[in-house]
Amino acid sequence: MIEDIVLLTTDAGEAIRILGAEDRVIGVTRCIPLHSKFFPGLKDKKTVGSCFYPDPGAISSLKPDLVIAYADRAGGLQKNLDGIKVIGLDFYRHERFNSDLRALAKMLGEETRAEEFISWRKKKIDSIKDEIKVEHRYRIYTHKNRELFRTYSKGTTTHHTILMAGGINIASNLEEDYPEVSREWIIKNRPDAIVIKVHGIDPPGYDVVNLKEKGIIEREKDILEVDRIYAIPHKLIDGIGSFIGSAYLARWLYKIDLDPKVIHQEYLAFQGLL
């Protein structure tokens, strides 16, 4: 029976709460205390490094039954943790979310909770798709916070979030997942809207703002010839809650009747925050 768990990602923190197993966590990535408002029940747990630079010594000292890391990091970490099970689960990838949550649920004996959330999530995604009945789909350019000329191609969760919102990702045909482009390239491809992925919001991903109203990058608006500029926290565009981000984007772009705040609040209830 798995009783003591170390989390090396914030995505795993959200997944653990969906499964009602927060009380089994004994160690966390240092990113979780940085977002203490969103992770009130985990903020005081022992920190063991970050998702990219975990501390094997600190993890070993806790003697956990299970360590949850990103899939591409688990193998290397396992070599440094003799006798401690490391599992690689991303949770943020739209196409693998169900299988990731089910895999963890099976290990924790929480299959019923997993299926309840998966069913609810599917209904919400279907409701978003049903609302988008438009002939003209907006062309979207998305960039990282403070990195105006680095964007997201078809291999990313951000790309799927844009598609689910009824948008067209103008960088979808670029080869790299996170290609670097230029101001001239953006202008040439004529986006209808710019979406800015913002990091560092506490609670992460749950303070949605319209950056155009805030005037933070007004200096770029005229140059890029784009009137619609939106900001969205990264957890709502490439995290477990990316489908919520799709609902917000669809509401902004197409004025759909579906209220994203309702979906958002229901998700926070699954997280035990409402």
Summary of the structure (lengths in Angstrom):
residues: 274
radius of gyration: 19.3
end to end distance: 29.4
largest distance: 59.0
contacts: 886
relative contact order: 0.13
helix: 44%
strand: 16%
